[in-house]
């Protein structure tokens, strides 16, 4: 798992760098998100395997270090309500 972390940490670190404060270390933030993501897989029903693309961003988004948030709705749905 360590070699996977090394390969992906730079990618996640680049994205996290936009949300991190100047005094925060992006390497530590990514490591924390990785650990939270691993623990998440053990808590889910069915105990599925660790999925980097899903679990690491989830761990990072808990503390708002993942700036890419999904949209819950599309604003264009509300433009023509009167018609």
HELIX and SHEET records of a PDB file:
HELIX    1   1 UNK A    2  UNK A   16  1                                  15    
HELIX    2   2 UNK A   26  UNK A   43  1                                  18    
HELIX    3   3 UNK A   52  UNK A   61  1                                  10    
HELIX    4   4 UNK A   75  UNK A   78  5                                   4    
END                                                                             
